[in-house]
Amino acid sequence: MSESKPSVLFVCVHNAGRSQMAAAFLARLGGDAVEVRSAGSAPAGAVNPAAVEAMAEVGIDMSAGVPKLLTTDAVRASDVVITMGCGDRCPVLPGKRYLDWRLDDPAGQGLGAVRPIRDEIERRVRRLLAELGVAIG
């Protein structure tokens, strides 16, 4: 891990749902104690509206989020890389910690289906912060 603060990259195919929600939770809960990135191997044109709505329900505004393309530089700059359904499309670099969070894809799902995905992502982000030794803010 970097000497100053841990850096986490969340990756899913479209960077429109799961990875956006995870990054938003990590930024909210970890605050300035953690560096947060998210990207996708085939980014969508916009963040999933159901994910935006589900996060708004818990007080997190993702409406300005923009899907980003996964780059080797983003992986290189991160201590922990968490994939969410892109697996082998994510560059694997030595010295990085990789986790694969198998989560349902919220693409094309209604709000009722996205809420449990959101809640599971929050649980996992809280566990990740504890593992990284970052106090929840």
RAQUI-V260440 format. One record per residue. N is the residue number from 0. RES is the residue in one small letter. PHI is phi in whole degrees, -180 to 180 (NA if undefined). OMEGA is omega in whole degrees, -180 to 180 (999 if undefined). BURIAL is b if it has 16 or more other C-alpha atoms within 10 Angstrom, else e. Layout:
n:N res:RES phi:PHI omega:OMEGA burial:BURIAL
n:N res:RES phi:PHI omega:OMEGA burial:BURIAL
This chain:
n:0 res:m phi:NA omega:180 burial:e
n:1 res:s phi:-66 omega:-175 burial:e
n:2 res:e phi:-70 omega:-176 burial:e
n:3 res:s phi:-82 omega:-180 burial:e
n:4 res:k phi:-151 omega:-180 burial:e
n:5 res:p phi:-68 omega:179 burial:b
n:6 res:s phi:-121 omega:-176 burial:b
n:7 res:v phi:-123 omega:176 burial:b
n:8 res:l phi:-116 omega:176 burial:b
n:9 res:f phi:-102 omega:-176 burial:b
n:10 res:v phi:-129 omega:167 burial:b
n:11 res:c phi:-139 omega:-172 burial:b
n:12 res:v phi:-57 omega:-173 burial:b
n:13 res:h phi:-97 omega:-178 burial:b
n:14 res:n phi:49 omega:-176 burial:b
n:15 res:a phi:-124 omega:-176 burial:b
n:16 res:g phi:-136 omega:-174 burial:b
n:17 res:r phi:-56 omega:-177 burial:b
n:18 res:s phi:-68 omega:177 burial:b
n:19 res:q phi:-68 omega:179 burial:b
n:20 res:m phi:-65 omega:-180 burial:b
n:21 res:a phi:-63 omega:179 burial:b
n:22 res:a phi:-63 omega:-180 burial:b
n:23 res:a phi:-66 omega:177 burial:b
n:24 res:f phi:-64 omega:-179 burial:b
n:25 res:l phi:-64 omega:179 burial:b
n:26 res:a phi:-64 omega:-179 burial:b
n:27 res:r phi:-68 omega:-174 burial:e
n:28 res:l phi:-80 omega:-178 burial:b
n:29 res:g phi:-91 omega:179 burial:b
n:30 res:g phi:57 omega:-178 burial:e
n:31 res:d phi:-77 omega:-177 burial:e
n:32 res:a phi:-82 omega:-178 burial:b
n:33 res:v phi:-143 omega:176 burial:b
n:34 res:e phi:-99 omega:-172 burial:b
n:35 res:v phi:-122 omega:174 burial:b
n:36 res:r phi:-136 omega:170 burial:b
n:37 res:s phi:-146 omega:-178 burial:b
n:38 res:a phi:-162 omega:179 burial:b
n:39 res:g phi:-138 omega:179 burial:b
n:40 res:s phi:-74 omega:176 burial:b
n:41 res:a phi:-143 omega:-172 burial:b
n:42 res:p phi:-58 omega:176 burial:b
n:43 res:a phi:-76 omega:179 burial:b
n:44 res:g phi:-79 omega:-178 burial:e
n:45 res:a phi:-157 omega:176 burial:b
n:46 res:v phi:-72 omega:-179 burial:b
n:47 res:n phi:-57 omega:-178 burial:b
n:48 res:p phi:-60 omega:178 burial:b
n:49 res:a phi:-68 omega:177 burial:b
n:50 res:a phi:-68 omega:177 burial:b
n:51 res:v phi:-60 omega:-179 burial:b
n:52 res:e phi:-66 omega:-180 burial:b
n:53 res:a phi:-63 omega:180 burial:b
n:54 res:m phi:-71 omega:177 burial:b
n:55 res:a phi:-60 omega:178 burial:e
n:56 res:e phi:-62 omega:180 burial:e
n:57 res:v phi:-106 omega:173 burial:e
n:58 res:g phi:82 omega:178 burial:e
n:59 res:i phi:-117 omega:-178 burial:b
n:60 res:d phi:-93 omega:177 burial:e
n:61 res:m phi:-109 omega:-173 burial:b
n:62 res:s phi:-64 omega:-180 burial:e
n:63 res:a phi:-94 omega:-178 burial:e
n:64 res:g phi:-65 omega:179 burial:b
n:65 res:v phi:-132 omega:177 burial:b
n:66 res:p phi:-60 omega:-178 burial:b
n:67 res:k phi:-123 omega:179 burial:b
n:68 res:l phi:-78 omega:176 burial:b
n:69 res:l phi:-69 omega:177 burial:b
n:70 res:t phi:-126 omega:176 burial:e
n:71 res:t phi:-62 omega:179 burial:e
n:72 res:d phi:-61 omega:179 burial:e
n:73 res:a phi:-64 omega:178 burial:b
n:74 res:v phi:-66 omega:-179 burial:b
n:75 res:r phi:-59 omega:-177 burial:b
n:76 res:a phi:-81 omega:-175 burial:b
n:77 res:s phi:-111 omega:176 burial:b
n:78 res:d phi:-84 omega:-178 burial:b
n:79 res:v phi:-124 omega:178 burial:b
n:80 res:v phi:-117 omega:-178 burial:b
n:81 res:i phi:-114 omega:179 burial:b
n:82 res:t phi:-92 omega:-178 burial:b
n:83 res:m phi:-136 omega:177 burial:b
n:84 res:g phi:101 omega:176 burial:b
n:85 res:c phi:-109 omega:173 burial:b
n:86 res:g phi:40 omega:-172 burial:b
n:87 res:d phi:-73 omega:178 burial:e
n:88 res:r phi:-81 omega:-179 burial:e
n:89 res:c phi:-90 omega:178 burial:b
n:90 res:p phi:-60 omega:179 burial:e
n:91 res:v phi:-106 omega:-179 burial:e
n:92 res:l phi:-117 omega:179 burial:e
n:93 res:p phi:-64 omega:176 burial:e
n:94 res:g phi:85 omega:179 burial:e
n:95 res:k phi:-103 omega:175 burial:e
n:96 res:r phi:-94 omega:-179 burial:e
n:97 res:y phi:-113 omega:174 burial:b
n:98 res:l phi:-129 omega:176 burial:e
n:99 res:d phi:-119 omega:178 burial:e
n:100 res:w phi:-95 omega:178 burial:b
n:101 res:r phi:-82 omega:-178 burial:e
n:102 res:l phi:-133 omega:175 burial:e
n:103 res:d phi:-60 omega:179 burial:e
n:104 res:d phi:-86 omega:180 burial:b
n:105 res:p phi:-77 omega:-178 burial:b
n:106 res:a phi:-57 omega:178 burial:b
n:107 res:g phi:75 omega:-179 burial:e
n:108 res:q phi:-95 omega:175 burial:e
n:109 res:g phi:-83 omega:-178 burial:e
n:110 res:l phi:-56 omega:-180 burial:e
n:111 res:g phi:-61 omega:179 burial:e
n:112 res:a phi:-82 omega:-178 burial:b
n:113 res:v phi:-79 omega:-178 burial:b
n:114 res:r phi:-56 omega:-180 burial:b
n:115 res:p phi:-65 omega:176 burial:e
n:116 res:i phi:-65 omega:177 burial:b
n:117 res:r phi:-57 omega:-177 burial:b
n:118 res:d phi:-66 omega:178 burial:e
n:119 res:e phi:-68 omega:177 burial:e
n:120 res:i phi:-61 omega:179 burial:b
n:121 res:e phi:-61 omega:179 burial:b
n:122 res:r phi:-59 omega:-178 burial:e
n:123 res:r phi:-68 omega:178 burial:e
n:124 res:v phi:-64 omega:178 burial:b
n:125 res:r phi:-61 omega:177 burial:b
n:126 res:r phi:-64 omega:180 burial:e
n:127 res:l phi:-61 omega:179 burial:e
n:128 res:l phi:-60 omega:178 burial:b
n:129 res:a phi:-63 omega:179 burial:e
n:130 res:e phi:-63 omega:-179 burial:e
n:131 res:l phi:-81 omega:-179 burial:e
n:132 res:g phi:75 omega:-180 burial:e
n:133 res:v phi:-100 omega:178 burial:b
n:134 res:a phi:-70 omega:179 burial:e
n:135 res:i phi:-80 omega:-178 burial:e
n:136 res:g phi:-93 omega:999 burial:e
